[in-house]
Amino acid sequence: MASGSSGRRLVACLLNVSEAGRKDLVEAVAKAALYDANGKQRVWRDGTTVLNIFNDRDYNRSVITVVAGVDSISECRTAPSLVLSLP
């Protein structure tokens, strides 16, 4: 697929979580990838989306697929640490 200079550059990030049985925890990690902690208020990261959440109970693993613009995907690396501050 050709990419023009005016096109939006996207990148995918696969977050592997060693937990498949706790749906609330996996969803919290996914939400943390989508929102930036701005004090106590959650601010949506523009152009960031969760494409898929795959749970494998046999191996107790979950994989969260996040897509964002190249300039904002690095912010998703803080998602696991933000889980502690989610309600």
N, CA, C and O atoms as a DFTB+ gen file, in Angstrom:
348 C
 N C O
     1  1       0.839      -1.176       0.000
     2  2       0.000       0.000       0.000
     3  2       0.883       1.237       0.000
     4  3       1.761       1.376       0.851
     5  1       0.659       2.114      -0.929
     6  2       1.448       3.339      -1.032
     7  2       0.968       4.358      -0.018
     8  3      -0.212       4.411       0.328
     9  1       1.898       5.159       0.446
    10  2       1.563       6.182       1.429
    11  2       1.965       7.542       0.890
    12  3       3.131       7.770       0.568
    13  1       1.010       8.435       0.795
    14  2       1.300       9.784       0.355
    15  2       1.726      10.649       1.528
    16  3       1.486      10.295       2.682
    17  1       2.351      11.769       1.245
    18  2       2.818      12.639       2.314
    19  2       1.664      13.288       3.068
    20  3       1.845      13.741       4.198
    21  1       0.482      13.341       2.461
    22  2      -0.660      13.955       3.127
    23  2      -1.459      12.956       3.958
    24  3      -2.361      13.352       4.697
    25  1      -1.136      11.653       3.846
    26  2      -1.861      10.630       4.595
    27  2      -1.459      10.608       6.060
    28  3      -0.386      11.076       6.439
    29  1      -2.326      10.067       6.851
    30  2      -2.063       9.960       8.283
    31  2      -1.243       8.709       8.548
    32  3      -1.577       7.634       8.049
    33  1      -0.180       8.832       9.323
    34  2       0.674       7.695       9.652
    35  2       0.183       7.068      10.946
    36  3       0.138       7.722      11.988
    37  1      -0.185       5.793      10.870
    38  2      -0.700       5.067      12.023
    39  2       0.260       3.962      12.420
    40  3       1.035       3.459      11.606
    41  1       0.190       3.601      13.676
    42  2       1.005       2.513      14.196
    43  2       0.155       1.726      15.191
    44  3      -0.713       2.283      15.864
    45  1       0.421       0.424      15.272
    46  2      -0.306      -0.436      16.215
    47  2       0.607      -0.807      17.371
    48  3       1.815      -0.973      17.201
    49  1       0.022      -0.931      18.527
    50  2       0.737      -1.331      19.735
    51  2      -0.021      -2.508      20.343
    52  3      -1.225      -2.417      20.584
    53  1       0.681      -3.610      20.590
    54  2       0.067      -4.785      21.210
    55  2       0.482      -4.835      22.671
    56  3       1.658      -5.012      22.990
    57  1      -0.487      -4.679      23.545
    58  2      -0.231      -4.745      24.984
    59  2      -0.554      -6.150      25.460
    60  3      -1.700      -6.591      25.366
    61  1       0.438      -6.851      25.967
    62  2       0.250      -8.205      26.487
    63  2       0.105      -8.131      27.996
    64  3       0.983      -7.621      28.693
    65  1      -1.007      -8.643      28.491
    66  2      -1.304      -8.604      29.918
    67  2      -1.405     -10.038      30.420
    68  3      -2.135     -10.852      29.853
    69  1      -0.678     -10.340      31.474
    70  2      -0.702     -11.702      32.035
    71  2      -1.915     -11.883      32.936
    72  3      -1.795     -12.175      34.125
    73  1      -3.067     -11.703      32.344
    74  2      -4.332     -11.839      33.070
    75  2      -5.439     -11.997      32.046
    76  3      -5.604     -11.143      31.174
    77  1      -6.192     -13.065      32.138
    78  2      -7.325     -13.247      31.233
    79  2      -8.623     -13.417      31.998
    80  3      -9.703     -13.212      31.445
    81  1      -8.526     -13.786      33.257
    82  2      -9.720     -14.059      34.043
    83  2     -10.379     -12.825      34.634
    84  3     -11.561     -12.857      34.974
    85  1      -9.626     -11.732      34.761
    86  2     -10.182     -10.511      35.355
    87  2     -10.501      -9.495      34.262
    88  3      -9.662      -8.680      33.880
    89  1     -11.712      -9.567      33.780
    90  2     -12.154      -8.684      32.702
    91  2     -12.012      -7.214      33.098
    92  3     -11.657      -6.382      32.263
    93  1     -12.284      -6.890      34.355
    94  2     -12.199      -5.507      34.818
    95  2     -10.777      -4.961      34.701
    96  3     -10.590      -3.802      34.333
    97  1      -9.786      -5.775      35.008
    98  2      -8.393      -5.340      34.921
    99  2      -7.972      -5.118      33.471
   100  3      -7.330      -4.116      33.156
   101  1      -8.328      -6.042      32.598
   102  2      -7.974      -5.928      31.180
   103  2      -8.642      -4.697      30.573
   104  3      -8.012      -3.969      29.806
   105  1      -9.892      -4.459      30.902
   106  2     -10.592      -3.275      30.394
   107  2      -9.978      -1.994      30.945
   108  3      -9.944      -0.980      30.248
   109  1      -9.497      -2.022      32.178
   110  2      -8.851      -0.848      32.762
   111  2      -7.566      -0.503      32.020
   112  3      -7.274       0.672      31.801
   113  1      -6.800      -1.513      31.633
   114  2      -5.582      -1.270      30.849
   115  2      -5.953      -0.673      29.492
   116  3      -5.303       0.266      29.033
   117  1      -6.987      -1.208      28.851
   118  2      -7.429      -0.684      27.555
   119  2      -7.887       0.768      27.680
   120  3      -7.548       1.597      26.835
   121  1      -8.644       1.079      28.714
   122  2      -9.103       2.460      28.921
   123  2      -7.936       3.394      29.195
   124  3      -7.928       4.533      28.730
   125  1      -6.952       2.921      29.945
   126  2      -5.790       3.755      30.247
   127  2      -5.006       4.090      28.985
   128  3      -4.390       5.153      28.906
   129  1      -5.022       3.198      27.999
   130  2      -4.348       3.474      26.727
   131  2      -5.082       4.551      25.935
   132  3      -4.477       5.242      25.116
   133  1      -6.376       4.695      26.176
   134  2      -7.189       5.656      25.435
   135  2      -7.248       7.031      26.071
   136  3      -7.467       8.026      25.380
   137  1      -7.057       7.097      27.373
   138  2      -7.217       8.354      28.088
   139  2      -5.922       8.780      28.745
   140  3      -5.158       7.944      29.226
   141  1      -5.674      10.074      28.767
   142  2      -4.512      10.642      29.423
   143  2      -4.952      11.136      30.794
   144  3      -5.995      11.777      30.927
   145  1      -4.159      10.835      31.806
   146  2      -4.481      11.301      33.156
   147  2      -4.038      12.753      33.278
   148  3      -2.843      13.043      33.332
   149  1      -4.991      13.646      33.319
   150  2      -4.717      15.071      33.461
   151  2      -5.236      15.478      34.826
   152  3      -6.356      15.975      34.952
   153  1      -4.420      15.268      35.847
   154  2      -4.896      15.452      37.200
   155  2      -5.880      14.352      37.507
   156  3      -5.541      13.174      37.395
   157  1      -7.099      14.707      37.894
   158  2      -8.122      13.704      38.181
   159  2      -9.075      13.517      37.012
   160  3      -9.925      12.626      37.029
   161  1      -8.930      14.355      36.002
   162  2      -9.817      14.288      34.844
   163  2      -9.178      13.437      33.751
   164  3      -7.980      13.545      33.490
   165  1      -9.983      12.595      33.121
   166  2      -9.505      11.776      32.005
   167  2      -9.737      12.533      30.699
   168  3     -10.846      12.991      30.423
   169  1      -8.688      12.658      29.907
   170  2      -8.770      13.357      28.633
   171  2      -8.526      12.343      27.523
   172  3      -7.511      11.645      27.518
   173  1      -9.467      12.268      26.583
   174  2      -9.381      11.328      25.468
   175  2      -8.166      11.661      24.613
   176  3      -7.954      12.819      24.253
   177  1      -7.372      10.650      24.289
   178  2      -6.244      10.825      23.373
   179  2      -6.795      10.810      21.952
   180  3      -7.261       9.775      21.475
   181  1      -6.744      11.933      21.289
   182  2      -7.305      12.071      19.948
   183  2      -6.649      11.094      18.976
   184  3      -5.424      11.000      18.912
   185  1      -7.464      10.377      18.229
   186  2      -6.961       9.475      17.212
   187  2      -6.486       8.131      17.720
   188  3      -5.892       7.366      16.961
   189  1      -6.731       7.824      18.976
   190  2      -6.317       6.550      19.559
   191  2      -7.543       5.666      19.737
   192  3      -8.583       6.125      20.211
   193  1      -7.420       4.407      19.359
   194  2      -8.543       3.488      19.503
   195  2      -8.054       2.087      19.845
   196  3      -6.939       1.700      19.493
   197  1      -8.895       1.340      20.529
   198  2      -8.636      -0.074      20.797
   199  2      -9.346      -0.863      19.703
   200  3     -10.568      -0.795      19.577
   201  1      -8.580      -1.608      18.916
   202  2      -9.166      -2.399      17.835
   203  2      -9.693      -3.738      18.316
   204  3     -10.720      -4.220      17.837
   205  1      -8.982      -4.341      19.272
   206  2      -9.352      -5.688      19.685
   207  2      -8.808      -5.991      21.075
   208  3      -7.751      -5.499      21.469
   209  1      -9.552      -6.809      21.803
   210  2      -9.078      -7.386      23.063
   211  2      -9.281      -8.886      22.943
   212  3     -10.407      -9.363      22.805
   213  1      -8.177      -9.625      22.997
   214  2      -8.221     -11.079      22.893
   215  2      -7.846     -11.674      24.243
   216  3      -6.789     -11.364      24.792
   217  1      -8.716     -12.529      24.777
   218  2      -8.457     -13.207      26.047
   219  2      -8.253     -14.696      25.801
   220  3      -9.077     -15.346      25.157
   221  1      -7.157     -15.227      26.313
   222  2      -6.865     -16.657      26.216
   223  2      -6.807     -17.212      27.636
   224  3      -5.771     -17.150      28.299
   225  1      -7.923     -17.747      28.084
   226  2      -8.008     -18.253      29.459
   227  2      -7.103     -19.457      29.700
   228  3      -6.635     -19.658      30.820
   229  1      -6.850     -20.263      28.665
   230  2      -5.973     -21.428      28.827
   231  2      -4.564     -21.021      29.242
   232  3      -3.921     -21.710      30.035
   233  1      -4.090     -19.906      28.707
   234  2      -2.739     -19.436      29.015
   235  2      -2.740     -18.211      29.926
   236  3      -1.681     -17.654      30.217
   237  1      -3.921     -17.790      30.378
   238  2      -4.077     -16.632      31.254
   239  2      -3.393     -15.391      30.675
   240  3      -2.637     -14.707      31.365
   241  1      -3.667     -15.117      29.411
   242  2      -3.082     -13.969      28.733
   243  2      -4.171     -13.190      28.016
   244  3      -5.151     -13.755      27.530
   245  1      -3.975     -11.879      27.962
   246  2      -4.834     -11.006      27.169
   247  2      -3.941     -10.141      26.298
   248  3      -2.871      -9.706      26.725
   249  1      -4.386      -9.895      25.080
   250  2      -3.662      -9.014      24.167
   251  2      -4.620      -7.905      23.753
   252  3      -5.715      -8.166      23.254
   253  1      -4.193      -6.669      23.966
   254  2      -4.988      -5.492      23.628
   255  2      -4.303      -4.814      22.447
   256  3      -3.129      -4.457      22.534
   257  1      -5.027      -4.635      21.343
   258  2      -4.466      -3.986      20.156
   259  2      -4.921      -2.531      20.133
   260  3      -6.114      -2.243      20.036
   261  1      -3.960      -1.624      20.221
   262  2      -4.223      -0.190      20.231
   263  2      -3.628       0.407      18.959
   264  3      -2.508       0.070      18.577
   265  1      -4.377       1.294      18.304
   266  2      -3.893       1.993      17.118
   267  2      -3.970       3.489      17.385
   268  3      -4.939       3.993      17.952
   269  1      -2.909       4.187      16.953
   270  2      -2.865       5.642      17.143
   271  2      -1.947       6.241      16.093
   272  3      -1.255       5.529      15.364
   273  1      -1.955       7.560      16.031
   274  2      -1.017       8.245      15.161
   275  2       0.400       8.050      15.672
   276  3       0.616       7.856      16.868
   277  1       1.359       8.100      14.765
   278  2       2.760       7.893      15.127
   279  2       3.186       8.842      16.248
   280  3       3.962       8.454      17.121
   281  1       2.696      10.057      16.231
   282  2       3.114      11.044      17.223
   283  2       2.543      10.800      18.613
   284  3       3.087      11.311      19.592
   285  1       1.466      10.035      18.725
   286  2       0.842       9.859      20.039
   287  2       0.937       8.450      20.609
   288  3       0.573       8.248      21.767
   289  1       1.412       7.467      19.845
   290  2       1.419       6.093      20.339
   291  2       2.360       5.919      21.526
   292  3       2.117       5.062      22.377
   293  1       3.420       6.706      21.602
   294  2       4.357       6.542      22.715
   295  2       3.690       6.817      24.057
   296  3       4.142       6.313      25.085
   297  1       2.626       7.606      24.059
   298  2       1.905       7.880      25.296
   299  2       1.215       6.636      25.837
   300  3       0.963       6.547      27.039
   301  1       0.907       5.682      24.981
   302  2       0.224       4.462      25.413
   303  2       1.111       3.576      26.280
   304  3       0.609       2.698      26.982
   305  1       2.398       3.794      26.241
   306  2       3.296       2.963      27.054
   307  2       3.055       3.166      28.543
   308  3       3.437       2.320      29.351
   309  1       2.425       4.275      28.914
   310  2       2.139       4.533      30.323
   311  2       0.836       3.890      30.773
   312  3       0.474       3.987      31.945
   313  1       0.129       3.241      29.867
   314  2      -1.185       2.674      30.188
   315  2      -1.173       1.759      31.408
   316  3      -2.016       1.933      32.288
   317  1      -0.260       0.791      31.504
   318  2      -0.301      -0.096      32.675
   319  2      -0.131       0.643      34.001
   320  3      -0.755       0.268      34.994
   321  1       0.694       1.680      34.036
   322  2       0.881       2.405      35.292
   323  2      -0.335       3.251      35.652
   324  3      -0.547       3.553      36.827
   325  1      -1.134       3.635      34.666
   326  2      -2.329       4.430      34.930
   327  2      -3.476       3.599      35.485
   328  3      -4.433       4.148      36.030
   329  1      -3.388       2.290      35.351
   330  2      -4.467       1.418      35.814
   331  2      -4.709       1.601      37.304
   332  3      -5.852       1.538      37.757
   333  1      -3.676       1.821      38.052
   334  2      -3.813       1.970      39.499
   335  2      -4.680       3.159      39.877
   336  3      -5.286       3.167      40.948
   337  1      -4.746       4.176      39.002
   338  2      -5.528       5.362      39.334
   339  2      -6.952       5.324      38.792
   340  3      -7.710       6.270      39.006
   341  1      -7.335       4.253      38.094
   342  2      -8.700       4.146      37.576
   343  2      -9.654       3.697      38.671
   344  3      -9.285       2.916      39.548
   345  1     -10.899       4.203      38.614
   346  2     -11.883       3.777      39.631
   347  2     -12.288       2.328      39.459
   348  3     -13.102       1.819      40.228
